[in-house]
Amino acid sequence: MTKLFRHFGAAAALAFLAIPAAAQDEPEEARTSYQITYVKFAPGADERWLEIMTEHTAPARAAAQLPPTQIHWLANGPWDVILVTEMPDGMAALDTHNPRAGAAYAAALLRREGSEAAVAALNAEMDALVADSDRVFTHTHP
């Protein structure tokens, strides 16, 4: 009887080993990946920050044919806003030093601002408007 259970156990183990191999042959369903940025403004900086987002960042993203960043204004907690930005290349964008979407945005912002110095000044101003921030990456499950 013990011999029968041993054979049954071995057969079951082999069957379970075959399941991951079969699952790997199935195409993976598409996921949507996001960069989530939490922002705490410097005192009195929210209006200028929103102006830069509206007049510079959003048009550059549109020119780069990237999805718009969603701004969520928080009613409570330590953060003022959460930015939800879709990552068109998914988590693979984190595996490169020059992600396609980031390069397209940088080129569009440079065209819009007219010079590297103007882009640097805009970025420095944005940095000064932010007292604290944090960033995480997420993705949906199909």
C-alpha positions as CSV (number, residue, x, y, z in Angstrom):
1,M,0.0,0.0,0.0
2,T,2.9,2.4,0.8
3,K,4.4,1.6,-2.6
4,L,1.1,2.6,-4.2
5,F,1.0,6.0,-2.4
6,R,4.7,6.6,-3.3
7,H,3.9,6.1,-7.0
8,F,0.8,8.3,-6.7
9,G,2.9,11.0,-5.0
10,A,5.6,10.9,-7.7
11,A,3.0,11.1,-10.4
12,A,1.3,14.1,-8.8
13,A,4.6,15.8,-8.3
14,L,5.4,15.4,-12.0
15,A,2.0,16.7,-13.0
16,F,2.6,19.8,-10.8
17,L,6.0,20.3,-12.4
18,A,4.4,20.4,-15.9
19,I,1.9,23.2,-15.0
20,P,4.5,26.1,-15.0
21,A,5.9,24.9,-18.3
22,A,2.4,24.9,-19.9
23,A,1.7,28.3,-18.4
24,Q,4.8,29.7,-19.9
25,D,3.6,28.8,-23.4
26,E,0.5,31.0,-23.0
27,P,0.9,34.6,-24.0
28,E,0.9,37.0,-21.1
29,E,-2.0,39.4,-21.0
30,A,-1.2,43.1,-21.3
31,R,-0.7,45.1,-18.2
32,T,-0.7,48.9,-17.7
33,S,2.2,50.3,-15.7
34,Y,2.2,53.6,-13.8
35,Q,4.6,55.9,-12.1
36,I,2.9,57.3,-9.0
37,T,4.5,60.5,-7.5
38,Y,3.5,61.9,-4.2
39,V,4.2,65.6,-3.8
40,K,4.3,68.0,-0.8
41,F,4.6,71.6,-2.0
42,A,6.8,74.3,-0.5
43,P,4.7,76.9,1.3
44,G,2.7,78.9,-1.3
45,A,4.0,77.0,-4.3
46,D,0.9,75.2,-5.4
47,E,-0.4,77.8,-7.9
48,R,3.0,78.2,-9.7
49,W,3.5,74.4,-9.7
50,L,0.1,73.9,-11.4
51,E,0.9,76.7,-13.9
52,I,4.1,74.9,-14.9
53,M,2.3,71.6,-15.2
54,T,-0.5,73.1,-17.3
55,E,1.6,75.4,-19.5
56,H,4.8,73.4,-19.9
57,T,4.7,69.8,-18.8
58,A,1.3,68.8,-20.2
59,P,1.9,70.4,-23.7
60,A,5.3,68.6,-23.9
61,R,3.7,65.3,-23.0
62,A,1.1,65.8,-25.6
63,A,3.7,66.8,-28.2
64,A,5.6,63.6,-27.4
65,Q,2.3,61.7,-27.9
66,L,2.3,60.4,-24.3
67,P,-0.7,59.9,-22.1
68,P,-1.5,62.9,-19.9
69,T,-0.4,62.9,-16.2
70,Q,-3.4,62.8,-13.9
71,I,-3.2,65.1,-10.9
72,H,-5.1,64.0,-7.8
73,W,-5.5,66.7,-5.2
74,L,-5.6,65.1,-1.7
75,A,-8.1,66.0,0.9
76,N,-6.0,64.5,3.8
77,G,-2.7,63.0,4.6
78,P,0.8,64.3,4.4
79,W,0.9,64.8,0.6
80,D,-0.7,67.7,-1.4
81,V,-1.1,65.8,-4.7
82,I,-0.5,62.5,-6.3
83,L,0.6,62.3,-10.0
84,V,-0.5,59.2,-11.9
85,T,1.6,58.8,-15.1
86,E,1.1,55.9,-17.4
87,M,4.3,54.3,-18.6
88,P,3.7,53.3,-22.3
89,D,6.7,50.9,-22.3
90,G,5.7,49.4,-19.0
91,M,8.2,48.3,-16.4
92,A,10.8,47.6,-19.2
93,A,11.3,51.4,-19.2
94,L,13.2,50.9,-15.9
95,D,15.7,48.6,-17.6
96,T,17.2,51.3,-19.8
97,H,19.1,54.5,-19.2
98,N,17.3,56.2,-22.1
99,P,13.6,55.0,-22.1
100,R,11.7,55.9,-25.2
101,A,8.9,57.8,-23.5
102,G,11.4,59.8,-21.4
103,A,13.5,60.7,-24.4
104,A,10.4,61.7,-26.4
105,Y,9.2,63.9,-23.5
106,A,12.7,65.5,-23.0
107,A,12.9,66.3,-26.8
108,A,9.4,67.8,-26.8
109,L,10.2,69.9,-23.7
110,L,13.4,71.1,-25.3
111,R,11.6,72.2,-28.4
112,R,8.9,73.9,-26.4
113,E,11.3,75.8,-24.1
114,G,13.9,76.6,-26.8
115,S,17.2,75.7,-25.1
116,E,18.9,73.4,-22.6
117,A,19.3,76.4,-20.3
118,A,15.6,77.1,-20.3
119,V,14.8,73.5,-19.5
120,A,17.3,73.5,-16.7
121,A,15.8,76.7,-15.3
122,L,12.3,75.2,-15.5
123,N,13.4,72.0,-13.8
124,A,15.2,74.0,-11.0
125,E,12.1,76.1,-10.4
126,M,9.9,73.0,-10.2
127,D,12.4,71.4,-7.7
128,A,12.2,74.6,-5.6
129,L,8.4,74.4,-5.5
130,V,8.4,70.9,-4.0
131,A,9.2,70.4,-0.3
132,D,9.1,66.6,-0.5
133,S,8.2,63.9,-2.9
134,D,8.2,60.1,-3.2
135,R,7.8,57.9,-6.2
136,V,6.6,54.3,-6.7
137,F,5.8,52.1,-9.7
138,T,2.7,50.0,-10.1
139,H,1.1,47.8,-12.7
140,T,-2.4,46.3,-13.2
141,H,-3.0,42.6,-13.2
142,P,-5.1,41.3,-16.1
